[in-house]
């Protein structure tokens, strides 16, 4: 996958990053259990990141109530938006 495909295909950057992480994990060895987690700054999630977040939401209980699958997604999305805002703000020229 080249750079031009990441610019034209939604999710391509997340897919490329996840694949690179999988290759790194395989080099570490078989005794580790690591999974890639990739989210593009535009908000596109890699398939495995979605699955891991859903699983996390199913296993967490909030204040003794039923699990809420969407809370981890909301928290990660807000963190991504904050990071994007900081990055954008840092591009501004101040004199």
N, C-alpha and C positions, 0 to 999 in steps of 0.2 A: 504494500500500500504506500503510495507516494504522497507528497504534500498536497498536490493538486486534488487528490481524491478526498482529503480531509476538508478541503475548502468547498467542495461541491456536494458531498454526501453527508446528510445529517447523521451524527453518531459515529462517523468514521474515526474521528480523533479518539473517542472513548474506546472504540474497538481496538485501535492500534495500541493505545496505552495498556489496555487489559492484556493483549497478546504479548506485549513486551514483558509485563509483570509475570505472566505465566511462564515465559521462557526463563526469567530470572529465578523463579521459584523452583523450576525443574533443575537448575544448576546447583541450587542450595542442597538439594538431596530429598530423598523420599521420606525421611523421618519427620519432616515438618508438615503442618497442615495450614497452608496460607492460601488466601483467595484474593484476587485483584478486585479493586473497588474504584471504578473510574466514572467521573461525572465531568462533562464538558462545562466550560464557563458559561456557555449559552444555555445550559440547563438540560442538555441531552444526557440521559443516564445509560450506562452500559447494562446489558441484560442481567449480568451477575450482580451488579450493584442493586438493581431493583429487587432481585430475589433475596439477597442478604438483608436488605432493609425491611422487606415484608416479613421475613422470618424473625428478625429482631422485634418488629412490632407485635407479632403473634405471641412472643414469649415474655413480653414486658407487661406488667400489670401496673396501672396507674391508680393509686389511692384505693386499692381493693376492688376496683371496677373491672369490667371486661377489658381485654386487651384492645388497644386502638392501633390499627395498622398504619394510619396516616400520620401519627405524631412524629415518628422518626423522619419521614419524608419532609414534613413541614420544617422540622428543626434543621435538617441538612440543606433544604432550599433557602431558608433564611440565612444560614451561614454562607452559602454560595453567593447570595445577593449582597451581603455585607462585604465579602471579599471583592466582588466585582466593583462595588461602589468605592472602596478604598483604592483599588487599582486605577479606576477612572479618575478619581480625585487627584491621585499622584501624577497624572499626565498633564494637569493644568499648570500653566505657567503663572507663577506669582512673582511680582516685582515690588 
